[in-house]
Amino acid sequence: MTHTCIDVDVWCKWQDLPPVYRIYVDEELLTERDFVWETSRHYITEHIEVYLDPGWHELKIINCNPDRAEFIPNNIVVNGAGAGARFLIN
């Protein structure tokens, strides 16, 4: 298994009540958070550290409130290199 650092900017557009989102790598739930920052158009940078086997993996941001918010993952970096939501660990 390889120590893997993943950084991702999680953008959120929301109104009224703060929405909730979940972060998965593959099928493993890593965290569930309320997006509580004051502005309705803002982002935070998530820093994720996991141990992964070699091969393809996928980062997923799941919106728990799709009726009142939109989450957009952006600027995904895996071990210091730009990546997409699907990425390869050698």
C-alpha positions in Angstrom: 0.0 0.0 0.0 1.2 3.5 -0.8 0.7 6.6 1.4 -1.3 8.9 -0.8 -2.1 12.6 -0.4 -5.1 14.0 -2.2 -6.0 17.7 -2.2 -9.3 18.9 -3.7 -11.1 22.2 -3.7 -14.8 21.6 -2.8 -16.9 24.4 -4.2 -20.5 24.8 -3.1 -23.5 26.9 -4.2 -26.2 26.8 -1.6 -29.0 28.9 0.0 -30.8 28.7 3.3 -29.6 25.8 5.3 -26.0 24.6 5.1 -25.8 21.4 3.0 -24.0 18.2 3.8 -21.5 16.3 1.7 -19.6 13.1 1.9 -16.1 12.3 0.7 -15.3 8.8 -0.6 -12.2 7.2 -2.0 -13.4 4.2 -4.0 -16.2 2.8 -1.8 -14.7 3.9 1.6 -16.5 6.8 3.3 -13.8 9.1 4.7 -15.9 11.9 6.2 -19.3 13.7 6.2 -19.3 17.4 6.7 -21.8 20.3 6.9 -20.7 23.1 4.5 -21.1 25.9 7.1 -19.1 28.8 5.7 -20.9 32.1 5.6 -21.1 32.8 1.9 -23.3 30.8 -0.4 -20.6 30.7 -3.1 -17.4 29.5 -1.5 -14.9 26.6 -1.4 -12.7 24.8 1.0 -9.6 22.7 0.3 -9.8 19.2 1.6 -6.5 17.4 2.4 -7.0 13.7 2.4 -4.3 11.1 3.4 -5.0 7.5 2.7 -3.1 4.2 2.0 -4.0 2.8 -1.4 -3.0 -0.3 -3.3 -1.5 0.2 -6.8 -4.1 0.7 -9.5 -7.0 2.9 -10.4 -9.0 4.8 -7.7 -11.8 7.3 -7.6 -12.5 10.3 -5.4 -16.2 11.1 -5.0 -17.9 14.1 -3.4 -21.5 13.1 -2.7 -24.1 15.7 -2.2 -26.5 14.7 0.6 -28.9 17.6 -0.2 -29.2 17.8 -4.0 -32.4 19.7 -3.8 -30.8 22.7 -2.1 -27.1 22.7 -3.0 -24.5 21.9 -5.7 -21.0 20.7 -5.0 -18.2 21.0 -7.5 -14.8 19.3 -6.9 -12.0 21.2 -8.6 -8.2 21.3 -8.7 -7.6 17.7 -7.7 -4.0 17.0 -6.8 -2.7 13.5 -6.0 0.8 13.2 -4.5 1.7 16.6 -5.8 0.5 16.1 -9.4 -2.6 17.3 -11.1 -5.2 14.6 -11.5 -8.8 13.8 -12.2 -11.4 12.2 -10.0 -10.1 8.9 -11.3 -6.4 8.5 -10.7 -3.7 5.9 -10.9 -1.4 4.8 -8.1 1.7 3.0 -9.2 
